[in-house]
C-alpha cells in the first residue's frame, strides 16, 4: 500500500491534505503540478499559455507513466489529470486512489480566494466560477468516482485514511 493518490477538482485541497497525510504515514509528498513545473522549468500557467492545454495533458500522462517504481509516496494530482485518456485507470493501477469530494459552493469559496494561479479559471468572478464548476464537475466526477475510495468532507482526515489503509492491509495500529 505504498502509493497513495489523491484526486479531485481544483481547490478541493489535494495538496494541503496530501502534505498532512504524508506526514501522518511518514511517506514522501509529491505534487504533480510542482513536479511538472520543476522538470520542464516552466509554470503550469506558462505551459498552458505557450503550448496549450493539450500539451499539458501529454506531460501529465508522461508524468504518470514515469511514476512506476515509486514507493511510500502521497501524490496530489492536478484536477484534470484523471479525466484524460486512460489516466484514472493508470492511477488506479499505480496505487490506492482517493477522491476528495467537495460541493460546488465549497469549491467556489475555496477557489475565489486561492493564491495558486489556475489558467482554466483565471479572471473569473464568483458567478462565472460557479457556472464553470457547475458545468465541469459532473463531467469530471465520472472519472473521479472511479477512484478506490471517495472521501466526503468529514472523512478528509489523515487518521481516517490511515485507518482505512490499515483495515485493507489487515495491519493493527499499535498507537
Ligand atoms: C487543472 C488543475 C490544476 C493544474 C492545471 C489544470 C485542471 O491543478 O493541473 O491548472 O484541469 O483542473 P490543481 O487541481 O492542483 O489546481
Backbone and ligand atoms as CSV (ligand in chain L), in Angstrom:
chain,resi,resn,atom,element,x,y,z
A,1,UNK,N,N,0.851,-1.214,0.000
A,1,UNK,CA,C,0.000,0.000,0.000
A,1,UNK,C,C,0.871,1.242,0.000
A,2,UNK,N,N,1.864,1.291,-0.916
A,2,UNK,CA,C,2.841,2.348,-0.699
A,2,UNK,C,C,2.663,3.578,-1.580
A,3,UNK,N,N,1.679,3.560,-2.476
A,3,UNK,CA,C,1.436,4.771,-3.264
A,3,UNK,C,C,-0.013,5.206,-3.031
A,4,UNK,N,N,-0.155,6.386,-2.465
A,4,UNK,CA,C,-1.479,6.932,-2.168
A,4,UNK,C,C,-1.690,8.100,-3.124
A,5,UNK,N,N,-2.806,8.089,-3.830
A,5,UNK,CA,C,-3.032,9.094,-4.868
A,5,UNK,C,C,-4.325,9.849,-4.579
A,6,UNK,N,N,-4.198,11.163,-4.509
A,6,UNK,CA,C,-5.369,11.997,-4.226
A,6,UNK,C,C,-5.849,12.655,-5.510
A,7,UNK,N,N,-7.138,12.509,-5.797
A,7,UNK,CA,C,-7.704,13.157,-6.981
A,7,UNK,C,C,-8.885,14.026,-6.550
A,8,UNK,N,N,-9.230,14.950,-7.409
A,8,UNK,CA,C,-10.377,15.811,-7.123
A,8,UNK,C,C,-10.253,17.134,-7.846
A,9,UNK,N,N,-11.341,17.868,-7.821
A,9,UNK,CA,C,-11.425,19.130,-8.551
A,9,UNK,C,C,-10.414,20.141,-8.004
A,10,UNK,N,N,-10.035,21.095,-8.856
A,10,UNK,CA,C,-9.175,22.201,-8.391
A,10,UNK,C,C,-9.742,22.763,-7.088
A,11,UNK,N,N,-8.871,23.009,-6.151
A,11,UNK,CA,C,-9.310,23.670,-4.920
A,11,UNK,C,C,-9.911,22.743,-3.881
A,12,UNK,N,N,-9.962,21.424,-4.149
A,12,UNK,CA,C,-10.582,20.535,-3.148
A,12,UNK,C,C,-9.640,20.284,-1.970
A,13,UNK,N,N,-8.370,20.659,-2.133
A,13,UNK,CA,C,-7.437,20.530,-1.002
A,13,UNK,C,C,-6.472,19.367,-1.119
A,14,UNK,N,N,-6.244,18.890,-2.336
A,14,UNK,CA,C,-5.362,17.726,-2.531
A,14,UNK,C,C,-3.962,17.963,-1.964
A,15,UNK,N,N,-3.408,19.142,-2.241
A,15,UNK,CA,C,-2.016,19.385,-1.809
A,15,UNK,C,C,-1.934,19.581,-0.301
A,16,UNK,N,N,-2.846,20.351,0.245
A,16,UNK,CA,C,-2.822,20.603,1.698
A,16,UNK,C,C,-3.049,19.294,2.453
A,17,UNK,N,N,-4.076,18.567,2.031
A,17,UNK,CA,C,-4.376,17.311,2.706
A,17,UNK,C,C,-3.254,16.296,2.474
A,18,UNK,N,N,-2.730,16.287,1.247
A,18,UNK,CA,C,-1.660,15.348,0.913
A,18,UNK,C,C,-0.441,15.526,1.797
A,19,UNK,N,N,-0.089,16.778,2.065
A,19,UNK,CA,C,1.076,17.040,2.934
A,19,UNK,C,C,0.825,16.485,4.333
A,20,UNK,N,N,-0.373,16.713,4.846
A,20,UNK,CA,C,-0.701,16.230,6.207
A,20,UNK,C,C,-0.693,14.701,6.241
A,21,UNK,N,N,-1.266,14.103,5.193
A,21,UNK,CA,C,-1.352,12.642,5.151
A,21,UNK,C,C,0.047,12.024,5.049
A,22,UNK,N,N,0.894,12.635,4.226
A,22,UNK,CA,C,2.257,12.116,4.067
A,22,UNK,C,C,2.982,12.156,5.418
A,23,UNK,N,N,2.771,13.228,6.146
A,23,UNK,CA,C,3.416,13.357,7.453
A,23,UNK,C,C,2.916,12.246,8.389
A,24,UNK,N,N,1.611,12.065,8.379
A,24,UNK,CA,C,0.996,11.056,9.240
A,24,UNK,C,C,1.520,9.638,8.926
A,25,UNK,N,N,1.674,9.346,7.636
A,25,UNK,CA,C,2.084,7.997,7.216
A,25,UNK,C,C,3.604,7.853,7.153
A,26,UNK,N,N,4.293,8.990,7.322
A,26,UNK,CA,C,5.747,9.020,7.162
A,26,UNK,C,C,6.144,8.641,5.727
A,27,UNK,N,N,5.392,9.181,4.795
A,27,UNK,CA,C,5.657,8.997,3.375
A,27,UNK,C,C,6.181,10.314,2.814
A,28,UNK,N,N,6.711,10.231,1.590
A,28,UNK,CA,C,7.142,11.452,0.917
A,28,UNK,C,C,5.930,12.059,0.200
A,29,UNK,N,N,5.812,13.381,0.211
A,29,UNK,CA,C,4.707,14.037,-0.500
A,29,UNK,C,C,5.180,14.471,-1.884
A,30,UNK,N,N,4.334,14.260,-2.882
A,30,UNK,CA,C,4.661,14.702,-4.242
A,30,UNK,C,C,3.447,15.398,-4.847
A,31,UNK,N,N,3.666,16.569,-5.431
A,31,UNK,CA,C,2.579,17.301,-6.087
A,31,UNK,C,C,2.848,17.249,-7.593
A,32,UNK,N,N,1.880,16.738,-8.354
A,32,UNK,CA,C,2.103,16.532,-9.790
A,32,UNK,C,C,2.424,17.851,-10.503
A,33,UNK,N,N,1.673,18.907,-10.211
A,33,UNK,CA,C,1.936,20.194,-10.877
A,33,UNK,C,C,3.345,20.692,-10.558
A,34,UNK,N,N,3.728,20.607,-9.279
A,34,UNK,CA,C,5.072,21.076,-8.890
A,34,UNK,C,C,6.151,20.259,-9.590
A,35,UNK,N,N,5.922,18.938,-9.703
A,35,UNK,CA,C,6.931,18.074,-10.341
A,35,UNK,C,C,7.060,18.414,-11.822
A,36,UNK,N,N,5.918,18.650,-12.474
A,36,UNK,CA,C,5.956,19.000,-13.909
A,36,UNK,C,C,6.653,20.354,-14.080
A,37,UNK,N,N,6.337,21.294,-13.201
A,37,UNK,CA,C,6.977,22.620,-13.288
A,37,UNK,C,C,8.489,22.504,-13.102
A,38,UNK,N,N,8.908,21.668,-12.148
A,38,UNK,CA,C,10.348,21.535,-11.878
A,38,UNK,C,C,11.043,20.855,-13.060
A,39,UNK,N,N,10.382,19.832,-13.619
A,39,UNK,CA,C,11.011,19.090,-14.714
A,39,UNK,C,C,11.200,19.954,-15.961
A,40,UNK,N,N,10.166,20.734,-16.300
A,40,UNK,CA,C,10.226,21.497,-17.550
A,40,UNK,C,C,10.633,22.959,-17.321
A,41,UNK,N,N,10.891,23.290,-16.063
A,41,UNK,CA,C,11.308,24.657,-15.688
A,41,UNK,C,C,10.342,25.706,-16.241
A,42,UNK,N,N,9.064,25.396,-16.141
A,42,UNK,CA,C,8.005,26.309,-16.594
A,42,UNK,C,C,6.821,26.175,-15.657
A,43,UNK,N,N,6.173,27.275,-15.346
A,43,UNK,CA,C,4.959,27.235,-14.527
A,43,UNK,C,C,3.831,26.606,-15.355
A,44,UNK,N,N,2.889,25.951,-14.672
A,44,UNK,CA,C,1.755,25.341,-15.379
A,44,UNK,C,C,1.044,26.397,-16.231
A,45,UNK,N,N,0.869,27.588,-15.686
A,45,UNK,CA,C,0.155,28.633,-16.441
A,45,UNK,C,C,0.926,28.998,-17.723
A,46,UNK,N,N,2.249,28.920,-17.677
A,46,UNK,CA,C,3.045,29.232,-18.867
A,46,UNK,C,C,3.026,28.074,-19.873
A,47,UNK,N,N,2.940,26.841,-19.354
A,47,UNK,CA,C,2.802,25.689,-20.278
A,47,UNK,C,C,1.478,25.855,-21.044
A,48,UNK,N,N,0.412,26.211,-20.302
A,48,UNK,CA,C,-0.897,26.425,-20.951
A,48,UNK,C,C,-0.794,27.551,-21.989
A,49,UNK,N,N,-0.202,28.689,-21.581
A,49,UNK,CA,C,-0.248,29.839,-22.495
A,49,UNK,C,C,0.708,29.665,-23.677
A,50,UNK,N,N,1.847,28.988,-23.453
A,50,UNK,CA,C,2.813,28.871,-24.561
A,50,UNK,C,C,2.560,27.654,-25.450
A,51,UNK,N,N,2.066,26.559,-24.859
A,51,UNK,CA,C,1.955,25.316,-25.645
A,51,UNK,C,C,0.534,24.778,-25.725
A,52,UNK,N,N,-0.379,25.326,-24.903
A,52,UNK,CA,C,-1.776,24.894,-24.955
A,52,UNK,C,C,-2.081,23.778,-23.964
A,53,UNK,N,N,-3.375,23.633,-23.675
A,53,UNK,CA,C,-3.796,22.634,-22.682
A,53,UNK,C,C,-3.472,21.207,-23.138
A,54,UNK,N,N,-3.660,20.931,-24.440
A,54,UNK,CA,C,-3.444,19.551,-24.920
A,54,UNK,C,C,-2.012,19.104,-24.631
A,55,UNK,N,N,-1.078,20.030,-24.758
A,55,UNK,CA,C,0.326,19.694,-24.482
A,55,UNK,C,C,0.511,19.386,-22.995
A,56,UNK,N,N,-0.117,20.207,-22.159
A,56,UNK,CA,C,-0.025,19.962,-20.712
A,56,UNK,C,C,-0.566,18.573,-20.378
A,57,UNK,N,N,-1.660,18.171,-21.029
A,57,UNK,CA,C,-2.251,16.850,-20.750
A,57,UNK,C,C,-1.281,15.732,-21.139
A,58,UNK,N,N,-0.497,15.958,-22.203
A,58,UNK,CA,C,0.509,14.942,-22.589
A,58,UNK,C,C,1.581,14.848,-21.508
A,59,UNK,N,N,1.981,16.006,-20.985
A,59,UNK,CA,C,3.010,15.993,-19.928
A,59,UNK,C,C,2.473,15.295,-18.681
A,60,UNK,N,N,1.180,15.490,-18.403
A,60,UNK,CA,C,0.588,14.814,-17.240
A,60,UNK,C,C,0.609,13.292,-17.442
A,61,UNK,N,N,0.271,12.857,-18.644
A,61,UNK,CA,C,0.267,11.411,-18.903
A,61,UNK,C,C,1.680,10.845,-18.760
A,62,UNK,N,N,2.651,11.585,-19.300
A,62,UNK,CA,C,4.050,11.126,-19.203
A,62,UNK,C,C,4.470,11.057,-17.735
A,63,UNK,N,N,4.031,12.049,-16.975
A,63,UNK,CA,C,4.358,12.059,-15.541
A,63,UNK,C,C,3.851,10.768,-14.876
A,64,UNK,N,N,2.625,10.368,-15.208
A,64,UNK,CA,C,2.065,9.144,-14.597
A,64,UNK,C,C,2.880,7.916,-15.025
A,65,UNK,N,N,3.175,7.849,-16.324
A,65,UNK,CA,C,3.902,6.668,-16.826
A,65,UNK,C,C,5.288,6.572,-16.188
A,66,UNK,N,N,5.875,7.714,-15.875
A,66,UNK,CA,C,7.217,7.730,-15.253
A,66,UNK,C,C,7.172,7.414,-13.752
A,67,UNK,N,N,5.972,7.308,-13.201
A,67,UNK,CA,C,5.863,7.117,-11.739
A,67,UNK,C,C,6.151,5.689,-11.284
A,68,UNK,N,N,6.156,4.771,-12.236
A,68,UNK,CA,C,6.394,3.364,-11.891
A,68,UNK,C,C,7.579,3.253,-10.937
A,69,UNK,N,N,7.518,2.335,-10.009
A,69,UNK,CA,C,8.613,2.095,-9.051
A,69,UNK,C,C,8.658,3.054,-7.873
A,70,UNK,N,N,7.754,4.015,-7.816
A,70,UNK,CA,C,7.751,4.907,-6.649
A,70,UNK,C,C,7.217,4.133,-5.442
A,71,UNK,N,N,7.790,4.390,-4.304
A,71,UNK,CA,C,7.362,3.726,-3.075
A,71,UNK,C,C,7.109,4.763,-1.995
A,72,UNK,N,N,6.173,4.477,-1.148
A,72,UNK,CA,C,5.903,5.326,0.020
A,72,UNK,C,C,5.737,6.803,-0.328
A,73,UNK,N,N,4.839,7.054,-1.258
A,73,UNK,CA,C,4.555,8.454,-1.582
A,73,UNK,C,C,3.053,8.732,-1.471
A,74,UNK,N,N,2.771,9.995,-1.165
A,74,UNK,CA,C,1.407,10.510,-1.298
A,74,UNK,C,C,1.479,11.492,-2.459
A,75,UNK,N,N,0.694,11.233,-3.496
A,75,UNK,CA,C,0.708,12.080,-4.683
A,75,UNK,C,C,-0.574,12.905,-4.768
A,76,UNK,N,N,-0.404,14.229,-4.885
A,76,UNK,CA,C,-1.546,15.099,-5.174
A,76,UNK,C,C,-1.554,15.320,-6.683
A,77,UNK,N,N,-2.592,14.860,-7.361
A,77,UNK,CA,C,-2.682,15.027,-8.819
A,77,UNK,C,C,-3.245,16.410,-9.140
A,78,UNK,N,N,-3.105,16.835,-10.399
A,78,UNK,CA,C,-3.792,18.036,-10.852
A,78,UNK,C,C,-5.258,17.696,-11.073
A,79,UNK,N,N,-6.129,18.697,-10.966
A,79,UNK,CA,C,-7.576,18.442,-11.035
A,79,UNK,C,C,-8.045,17.776,-12.317
A,80,UNK,N,N,-7.326,18.010,-13.426
A,80,UNK,CA,C,-7.769,17.429,-14.690
A,80,UNK,C,C,-7.094,16.102,-14.996
A,81,UNK,N,N,-6.020,15.807,-14.281
A,81,UNK,CA,C,-5.187,14.638,-14.624
A,81,UNK,C,C,-5.971,13.329,-14.799
A,82,UNK,N,N,-6.896,12.984,-13.873
A,82,UNK,CA,C,-7.567,11.680,-14.013
A,82,UNK,C,C,-8.596,11.656,-15.140
A,83,UNK,N,N,-8.893,12.815,-15.724
A,83,UNK,CA,C,-10.048,12.941,-16.618
A,83,UNK,C,C,-9.677,12.887,-18.095
A,84,UNK,N,N,-8.439,12.528,-18.407
A,84,UNK,CA,C,-7.996,12.462,-19.800
A,84,UNK,C,C,-7.413,11.087,-20.082
A,85,UNK,N,N,-7.655,10.605,-21.305
A,85,UNK,CA,C,-7.110,9.317,-21.726
A,85,UNK,C,C,-7.464,8.207,-20.748
A,86,UNK,N,N,-6.467,7.379,-20.469
A,86,UNK,CA,C,-6.684,6.250,-19.546
A,86,UNK,C,C,-6.119,6.574,-18.180
A,87,UNK,N,N,-5.915,7.854,-17.909
A,87,UNK,CA,C,-5.176,8.219,-16.690
A,87,UNK,C,C,-5.770,7.668,-15.401
A,88,UNK,N,N,-7.096,7.695,-15.276
A,88,UNK,CA,C,-7.652,7.214,-13.997
A,88,UNK,C,C,-7.355,5.719,-13.831
A,89,UNK,N,N,-7.384,4.973,-14.937
A,89,UNK,CA,C,-7.067,3.531,-14.836
A,89,UNK,C,C,-5.594,3.334,-14.475
A,90,UNK,N,N,-4.744,4.150,-15.081
A,90,UNK,CA,C,-3.306,4.050,-14.770
A,90,UNK,C,C,-3.071,4.386,-13.301
A,91,UNK,N,N,-3.738,5.425,-12.827
A,91,UNK,CA,C,-3.559,5.833,-11.419
A,91,UNK,C,C,-4.064,4.728,-10.486
A,92,UNK,N,N,-5.200,4.121,-10.854
A,92,UNK,CA,C,-5.743,3.033,-10.024
A,92,UNK,C,C,-4.813,1.827,-9.979
A,93,UNK,N,N,-4.049,1.646,-11.060
A,93,UNK,CA,C,-3.088,0.515,-11.064
A,93,UNK,C,C,-1.843,0.835,-10.250
A,94,UNK,N,N,-1.485,2.119,-10.254
A,94,UNK,CA,C,-0.238,2.515,-9.577
A,94,UNK,C,C,-0.345,2.520,-8.063
A,95,UNK,N,N,-1.543,2.767,-7.556
A,95,UNK,CA,C,-1.662,2.881,-6.107
A,95,UNK,C,C,-3.105,2.884,-5.661
A,96,UNK,N,N,-3.323,3.345,-4.443
A,96,UNK,CA,C,-4.676,3.438,-3.899
A,96,UNK,C,C,-5.146,4.872,-4.095
A,97,UNK,N,N,-6.248,5.019,-4.804
A,97,UNK,CA,C,-6.723,6.361,-5.143
A,97,UNK,C,C,-7.857,6.793,-4.207
A,98,UNK,N,N,-7.827,8.067,-3.887
A,98,UNK,CA,C,-8.851,8.665,-3.021
A,98,UNK,C,C,-9.392,9.910,-3.710
A,99,UNK,N,N,-10.691,9.966,-3.867
A,99,UNK,CA,C,-11.324,11.180,-4.417
A,99,UNK,C,C,-11.747,12.071,-3.255
A,100,UNK,N,N,-11.220,13.276,-3.229
A,100,UNK,CA,C,-11.605,14.241,-2.193
A,100,UNK,C,C,-12.814,15.022,-2.718
A,101,UNK,N,N,-13.989,14.587,-2.301
A,101,UNK,CA,C,-15.221,15.169,-2.838
A,101,UNK,C,C,-15.587,16.451,-2.092
A,102,UNK,N,N,-15.943,17.466,-2.835
A,102,UNK,CA,C,-16.391,18.749,-2.258
A,102,UNK,C,C,-17.555,19.264,-3.086
A,103,UNK,N,N,-18.444,20.034,-2.448
A,103,UNK,CA,C,-19.611,20.559,-3.167
A,103,UNK,C,C,-19.211,21.781,-4.003
A,104,UNK,N,N,-20.094,22.154,-4.925
A,104,UNK,CA,C,-19.817,23.334,-5.754
A,104,UNK,C,C,-19.612,24.585,-4.883
A,105,UNK,N,N,-20.516,24.894,-3.929
A,105,UNK,CA,C,-20.287,26.124,-3.132
A,105,UNK,C,C,-18.958,26.094,-2.382
A,106,UNK,N,N,-18.580,24.920,-1.867
A,106,UNK,CA,C,-17.286,24.836,-1.162
A,106,UNK,C,C,-16.127,25.123,-2.108
A,107,UNK,N,N,-16.210,24.533,-3.305
A,107,UNK,CA,C,-15.116,24.731,-4.268
A,107,UNK,C,C,-15.035,26.197,-4.673
A,108,UNK,N,N,-16.184,26.820,-4.893
A,108,UNK,CA,C,-16.190,28.241,-5.266
A,108,UNK,C,C,-15.538,29.046,-4.156
A,109,UNK,N,N,-15.946,28.797,-2.938
A,109,UNK,CA,C,-15.429,29.529,-1.787
A,109,UNK,C,C,-13.905,29.369,-1.675
A,110,UNK,N,N,-13.441,28.128,-1.875
A,110,UNK,CA,C,-12.008,27.873,-1.727
A,110,UNK,C,C,-11.223,28.462,-2.892
A,111,UNK,N,N,-11.810,28.449,-4.104
A,111,UNK,CA,C,-11.052,28.902,-5.275
A,111,UNK,C,C,-11.048,30.417,-5.440
A,112,UNK,N,N,-12.101,31.072,-4.956
A,112,UNK,CA,C,-12.204,32.513,-5.185
A,112,UNK,C,C,-11.069,33.264,-4.467
A,113,UNK,N,N,-10.596,32.701,-3.367
A,113,UNK,CA,C,-9.508,33.357,-2.624
A,113,UNK,C,C,-8.158,32.658,-2.785
A,114,UNK,N,N,-8.089,31.686,-3.700
A,114,UNK,CA,C,-6.850,30.888,-3.798
A,114,UNK,C,C,-5.710,31.690,-4.407
A,115,UNK,N,N,-4.501,31.354,-3.977
A,115,UNK,CA,C,-3.315,32.083,-4.466
A,115,UNK,C,C,-2.705,31.424,-5.700
A,116,UNK,N,N,-2.793,30.082,-5.769
A,116,UNK,CA,C,-2.161,29.370,-6.891
A,116,UNK,C,C,-2.814,29.784,-8.217
A,117,UNK,N,N,-2.026,30.244,-9.211
A,117,UNK,CA,C,-2.657,30.639,-10.482
A,117,UNK,C,C,-3.167,29.413,-11.235
A,118,UNK,N,N,-4.428,29.465,-11.655
A,118,UNK,CA,C,-5.015,28.329,-12.376
A,118,UNK,C,C,-5.573,28.837,-13.707
A,119,UNK,N,N,-4.914,28.453,-14.811
A,119,UNK,CA,C,-5.299,29.016,-16.115
A,119,UNK,C,C,-6.761,28.801,-16.483
A,120,UNK,N,N,-7.354,27.688,-16.075
A,120,UNK,CA,C,-8.737,27.418,-16.508
A,120,UNK,C,C,-9.752,28.345,-15.861
A,121,UNK,N,N,-9.392,28.957,-14.734
A,121,UNK,CA,C,-10.377,29.814,-14.056
A,121,UNK,C,C,-9.879,31.253,-13.920
A,122,UNK,N,N,-8.761,31.543,-14.565
A,122,UNK,CA,C,-8.158,32.867,-14.439
A,122,UNK,C,C,-9.159,33.969,-14.840
A,123,UNK,N,N,-9.310,34.973,-13.996
A,123,UNK,CA,C,-10.138,36.133,-14.328
A,123,UNK,C,C,-11.633,35.940,-14.125
A,124,UNK,N,N,-12.054,34.765,-13.640
A,124,UNK,CA,C,-13.498,34.553,-13.473
A,124,UNK,C,C,-13.984,35.173,-12.166
A,125,UNK,N,N,-15.130,35.846,-12.230
A,125,UNK,CA,C,-15.723,36.348,-10.992
A,125,UNK,C,C,-16.538,35.216,-10.355
A,126,UNK,N,N,-17.135,35.508,-9.195
A,126,UNK,CA,C,-17.785,34.437,-8.430
A,126,UNK,C,C,-18.881,33.727,-9.232
A,127,UNK,N,N,-19.706,34.499,-9.964
A,127,UNK,CA,C,-20.814,33.820,-10.659
A,127,UNK,C,C,-20.285,33.048,-11.872
A,128,UNK,N,N,-19.270,33.573,-12.528
A,128,UNK,CA,C,-18.685,32.827,-13.660
A,128,UNK,C,C,-18.012,31.545,-13.163
A,129,UNK,N,N,-17.362,31.666,-12.002
A,129,UNK,CA,C,-16.690,30.496,-11.430
A,129,UNK,C,C,-17.719,29.427,-11.042
A,130,UNK,N,N,-18.824,29.871,-10.450
A,130,UNK,CA,C,-19.881,28.937,-10.044
A,130,UNK,C,C,-20.414,28.194,-11.270
A,131,UNK,N,N,-20.687,28.966,-12.322
A,131,UNK,CA,C,-21.228,28.370,-13.551
A,131,UNK,C,C,-20.231,27.361,-14.137
A,132,UNK,N,N,-18.954,27.749,-14.132
A,132,UNK,CA,C,-17.901,26.888,-14.680
A,132,UNK,C,C,-17.831,25.560,-13.910
A,133,UNK,N,N,-17.853,25.648,-12.593
A,133,UNK,CA,C,-17.732,24.428,-11.780
A,133,UNK,C,C,-18.995,23.579,-11.917
A,134,UNK,N,N,-20.161,24.261,-11.929
A,134,UNK,CA,C,-21.423,23.510,-12.072
A,134,UNK,C,C,-21.442,22.699,-13.360
A,135,UNK,N,N,-20.811,23.245,-14.387
A,135,UNK,CA,C,-20.811,22.542,-15.661
A,135,UNK,C,C,-19.738,21.445,-15.717
A,136,UNK,N,N,-18.561,21.760,-15.198
A,136,UNK,CA,C,-17.431,20.819,-15.352
A,136,UNK,C,C,-17.406,19.696,-14.310
A,137,UNK,N,N,-17.820,20.001,-13.081
A,137,UNK,CA,C,-17.695,18.993,-12.014
A,137,UNK,C,C,-18.427,17.681,-12.338
A,138,UNK,N,N,-19.694,17.727,-12.811
A,138,UNK,CA,C,-20.367,16.447,-13.102
A,138,UNK,C,C,-19.629,15.638,-14.162
A,139,UNK,N,N,-19.037,16.315,-15.142
A,139,UNK,CA,C,-18.293,15.590,-16.184
A,139,UNK,C,C,-17.060,14.947,-15.567
A,140,UNK,N,N,-16.367,15.717,-14.768
A,140,UNK,CA,C,-15.123,15.188,-14.179
A,140,UNK,C,C,-15.403,14.112,-13.129
A,141,UNK,N,N,-16.560,14.236,-12.462
A,141,UNK,CA,C,-16.863,13.233,-11.422
A,141,UNK,C,C,-16.983,11.832,-11.997
A,142,UNK,N,N,-17.339,11.725,-13.269
A,142,UNK,CA,C,-17.443,10.373,-13.830
A,142,UNK,C,C,-16.077,9.680,-13.767
A,143,UNK,N,N,-15.015,10.461,-13.811
A,143,UNK,CA,C,-13.658,9.891,-13.687
A,143,UNK,C,C,-13.262,9.795,-12.208
A,144,UNK,N,N,-13.465,10.870,-11.466
A,144,UNK,CA,C,-13.058,10.869,-10.048
A,144,UNK,C,C,-13.703,9.701,-9.283
A,145,UNK,N,N,-14.967,9.431,-9.646
A,145,UNK,CA,C,-15.708,8.397,-8.896
A,145,UNK,C,C,-15.236,6.977,-9.206
A,146,UNK,N,N,-14.298,6.853,-10.134
A,146,UNK,CA,C,-13.696,5.525,-10.376
A,146,UNK,C,C,-12.575,5.246,-9.377
A,147,UNK,N,N,-12.265,6.214,-8.526
A,147,UNK,CA,C,-11.205,6.028,-7.516
A,147,UNK,C,C,-11.579,4.884,-6.575
A,148,UNK,N,N,-10.579,4.340,-5.907
A,148,UNK,CA,C,-10.853,3.245,-4.968
A,148,UNK,C,C,-11.708,3.705,-3.791
A,149,UNK,N,N,-11.489,4.926,-3.337
A,149,UNK,CA,C,-12.246,5.440,-2.189
A,149,UNK,C,C,-12.736,6.857,-2.486
A,150,UNK,N,N,-13.926,7.158,-1.991
A,150,UNK,CA,C,-14.445,8.522,-2.085
A,150,UNK,C,C,-14.501,9.063,-0.656
A,151,UNK,N,N,-13.843,10.176,-0.437
A,151,UNK,CA,C,-13.846,10.754,0.915
A,151,UNK,C,C,-14.724,11.993,0.934
A,152,UNK,N,N,-15.748,11.988,1.770
A,152,UNK,CA,C,-16.536,13.209,1.906
A,152,UNK,C,C,-15.763,14.172,2.805
A,153,UNK,N,N,-16.287,15.360,2.948
A,153,UNK,CA,C,-15.574,16.410,3.659
A,153,UNK,C,C,-15.096,15.973,5.047
A,154,UNK,N,N,-15.970,15.285,5.794
A,154,UNK,CA,C,-15.613,14.884,7.156
A,154,UNK,C,C,-14.578,13.764,7.190
A,155,UNK,N,N,-14.500,13.019,6.105
A,155,UNK,CA,C,-13.536,11.906,6.066
A,155,UNK,C,C,-12.159,12.342,5.570
A,156,UNK,N,N,-12.038,13.615,5.194
A,156,UNK,CA,C,-10.756,14.107,4.672
A,156,UNK,C,C,-9.858,14.437,5.851
A,157,UNK,N,N,-9.406,13.387,6.477
A,157,UNK,CA,C,-8.714,13.463,7.745
A,157,UNK,C,C,-7.646,12.357,7.729
A,158,UNK,N,N,-6.379,12.721,7.980
A,158,UNK,CA,C,-5.299,11.733,7.857
A,158,UNK,C,C,-5.520,10.483,8.705
A,159,UNK,N,N,-6.080,10.638,9.891
A,159,UNK,CA,C,-6.276,9.466,10.754
A,159,UNK,C,C,-7.305,8.514,10.157
A,160,UNK,N,N,-8.343,9.096,9.570
A,160,UNK,CA,C,-9.377,8.276,8.940
A,160,UNK,C,C,-8.776,7.475,7.786
A,161,UNK,N,N,-7.954,8.135,6.969
A,161,UNK,CA,C,-7.349,7.450,5.821
A,161,UNK,C,C,-6.392,6.365,6.306
A,162,UNK,N,N,-5.622,6.675,7.340
A,162,UNK,CA,C,-4.700,5.665,7.864
A,162,UNK,C,C,-5.480,4.434,8.352
A,163,UNK,N,N,-6.612,4.700,8.998
A,163,UNK,CA,C,-7.435,3.594,9.494
A,163,UNK,C,C,-7.936,2.736,8.314
A,164,UNK,N,N,-8.387,3.411,7.260
A,164,UNK,CA,C,-8.859,2.680,6.069
A,164,UNK,C,C,-7.749,1.812,5.486
A,165,UNK,N,N,-6.546,2.393,5.390
A,165,UNK,CA,C,-5.424,1.666,4.802
A,165,UNK,C,C,-5.048,0.475,5.687
A,166,UNK,N,N,-5.067,0.692,6.992
A,166,UNK,CA,C,-4.734,-0.394,7.915
A,166,UNK,C,C,-5.751,-1.527,7.810
A,167,UNK,N,N,-7.024,-1.138,7.688
A,167,UNK,CA,C,-8.075,-2.160,7.558
A,167,UNK,C,C,-7.838,-3.006,6.320
A,168,UNK,N,N,-7.478,-2.315,5.232
A,168,UNK,CA,C,-7.279,-3.015,3.955
A,168,UNK,C,C,-6.115,-3.978,4.013
A,169,UNK,N,N,-5.038,-3.542,4.714
A,169,UNK,CA,C,-3.843,-4.403,4.731
A,169,UNK,C,C,-3.869,-5.364,5.915
A,170,UNK,N,N,-4.898,-5.244,6.748
A,170,UNK,CA,C,-5.014,-6.129,7.892
A,170,UNK,C,C,-4.061,-5.773,9.017
A,171,UNK,N,N,-3.439,-4.573,8.945
A,171,UNK,CA,C,-2.485,-4.156,9.974
A,171,UNK,C,C,-3.242,-3.589,11.169
A,172,UNK,N,N,-2.802,-3.941,12.372
A,172,UNK,CA,C,-3.414,-3.338,13.548
A,172,UNK,C,C,-2.500,-2.220,14.005
A,173,UNK,N,N,-3.053,-1.026,14.102
A,173,UNK,CA,C,-2.230,0.104,14.520
A,173,UNK,C,C,-2.018,0.057,16.028
A,174,UNK,N,N,-0.759,0.036,16.436
A,174,UNK,CA,C,-0.475,-0.113,17.872
A,174,UNK,C,C,-0.560,1.209,18.629
A,175,UNK,N,N,-0.696,2.355,17.911
A,175,UNK,CA,C,-0.741,3.653,18.626
A,175,UNK,C,C,-2.041,3.809,19.409
L,1,LIG,C1,C,-6.140,21.796,-13.620
L,1,LIG,C2,C,-5.858,21.804,-12.272
L,1,LIG,C3,C,-4.609,22.333,-11.737
L,1,LIG,C4,C,-3.489,22.265,-12.778
L,1,LIG,C5,C,-3.923,22.924,-14.040
L,1,LIG,C6,C,-5.181,22.286,-14.641
L,1,LIG,C7,C,-7.441,21.251,-14.074
L,1,LIG,O1,O,-4.216,21.599,-10.579
L,1,LIG,O2,O,-3.103,20.947,-13.029
L,1,LIG,O3,O,-4.156,24.280,-13.773
L,1,LIG,O4,O,-7.586,20.951,-15.266
L,1,LIG,O5,O,-8.340,21.080,-13.227
L,1,LIG,P1,P,-4.972,21.750,-9.132
L,1,LIG,O6,O,-6.120,20.788,-9.139
L,1,LIG,O7,O,-3.922,21.371,-8.164
L,1,LIG,O8,O,-5.414,23.148,-9.033
